[in-house]
Amino acid sequence: MKKSINNKKIRIMNAIITAPTIMSMFMNLTTDVENNKFCYNAEMEDNRISAIEVYKNNDNVLSAHIKRIYTYDEQDRLLMRETLKWNKRKQTWEKYSCLCYSYSVEGYTVEKRFWDESSNDYAEAKEYSHYTIIMNHVVAVIDYKKDNQTGDYILAQNTLVIMPDTNKLMTME
């Protein structure tokens, strides 16, 4: 389910993204293969999805599109979702971006980082969002952006989101 707030897309997912949550999301994606523009292939490891390859379906001709690699912590919570793009010329997957999740008692934080070829690593996040459940059905979303002059993260936006179910996790896309 997607909702739009201030022209941003917010994807709502289960409260703490765990291995079973990823499996459930995959199963929901693959129910209508014939009418779908994309096809999905999941890789399993230790009874959880470790990667999902996404293929474009153009008149029943499949072509590689993106691959998502999932990393979990010891509590089976999602720590990182890497996105790789298919390089047609090289016929290989190449790193593009990742969402990094960190959890606290108050809520969780999501950073989006992009691959930096020169350092051969993900660059520091230029922005991040922190999500806190304030009360029943109300989630506070606080966005921070990196100030290019000082290098500090500064408050960019505060948003209160009223939701029918606060047992959901949201991430900016």
Salt bridges, closest charged atoms under 4 A:
GLU43 OE2 - LYS67 NZ 3.38
GLU53 OE2 - LYS67 NZ 3.65
ASP73 OD2 - ARG77 NE 2.80
ASP76 OD1 - ARG48 NH1 2.30
GLU82 OE2 - LYS95 NZ 3.47
GLU94 OE2 - LYS90 NZ 3.53
GLU111 OE1 - ARG113 NH2 2.71
GLU124 OE1 - LYS146 NZ 2.61
GLU127 OE1 - LYS145 NZ 3.82
ASP143 OD2 - LYS8 NZ 2.98
GLU173 OE2 - ARG11 NE 3.26
GLU173 OE2 - ARG81 NH1 3.89
